[in-house]
């Protein structure tokens, strides 16, 4: 059994990981993974920006007061 598995892995190109059947399958999985990563990043940061916009619209006086404590030298 182990010899059969080793023979299958020996036929595979060295750049194909052991858990993929072909380079095409590996490439498709990598593309899918990258798209999922990008979508989750978009969802995360859009949620943060929407939350900021909502709080800024609901409580503008707090943001105005807090801006007085910002240090311009630490910003850049």
C-alpha positions as CSV (number, residue, x, y, z in Angstrom):
1,X,0.0,0.0,0.0
2,X,2.8,2.4,0.9
3,X,4.6,1.6,-2.3
4,X,1.5,2.4,-4.4
5,X,1.1,5.8,-2.6
6,X,4.8,6.6,-3.1
7,X,4.6,5.7,-6.8
8,X,1.6,8.1,-7.2
9,X,3.6,10.9,-5.5
10,X,6.7,10.2,-7.6
11,X,4.7,10.8,-10.8
12,X,3.7,14.3,-9.6
13,X,5.7,17.4,-10.5
14,X,7.7,18.8,-7.6
15,X,5.7,22.1,-7.4
16,X,2.4,20.3,-6.8
17,X,1.6,19.7,-3.2
18,X,0.9,16.2,-2.0
19,X,-2.8,16.8,-1.3
20,X,-3.6,18.0,-4.9
21,X,-4.2,15.8,-7.9
22,X,-2.8,18.2,-10.5
23,X,-1.3,21.6,-10.9
24,X,-4.6,22.9,-12.3
25,X,-6.4,21.8,-9.1
26,X,-3.8,23.5,-7.0
27,X,-4.1,26.7,-9.0
28,X,-7.9,26.7,-8.8
29,X,-7.7,26.2,-5.0
30,X,-5.2,29.0,-4.7
31,X,-7.4,31.4,-6.7
32,X,-10.4,30.5,-4.6
33,X,-8.5,31.0,-1.4
34,X,-7.3,34.4,-2.6
35,X,-10.8,35.5,-3.6
36,X,-12.2,34.4,-0.2
37,X,-9.5,36.3,1.6
38,X,-10.2,39.5,-0.4
39,X,-13.9,39.2,0.2
40,X,-13.5,38.8,3.9
41,X,-11.1,41.8,4.0
42,X,-13.6,43.9,2.1
43,X,-16.4,42.9,4.5
44,X,-14.3,43.6,7.6
45,X,-13.1,47.1,6.5
46,X,-16.4,48.2,5.1
47,X,-18.0,47.3,8.4
48,X,-15.4,49.4,10.2
49,X,-15.9,52.4,7.9
50,X,-19.7,52.1,8.1
51,X,-19.5,51.9,11.9
52,X,-17.3,55.0,12.0
53,X,-19.7,56.9,9.7
54,X,-22.7,56.0,11.7
55,X,-21.1,57.0,15.0
56,X,-19.8,60.2,13.5
57,X,-23.2,61.1,12.1
58,X,-25.0,60.3,15.4
59,X,-22.5,62.0,17.8
60,X,-20.6,64.8,15.9
61,X,-20.0,66.8,19.1
62,X,-18.0,63.9,20.6
63,X,-15.7,63.8,17.5
64,X,-15.3,67.6,17.6
65,X,-14.3,67.5,21.3
66,X,-12.0,64.6,20.8
67,X,-10.2,66.3,17.9
68,X,-8.9,68.9,20.4
69,X,-6.7,66.2,22.0
70,X,-5.0,65.0,18.8
71,X,-1.3,65.6,18.6
72,X,-0.3,66.8,15.1
73,X,3.3,65.7,15.6
74,X,2.4,62.1,16.3
75,X,0.0,61.9,13.3
76,X,2.4,61.8,10.4
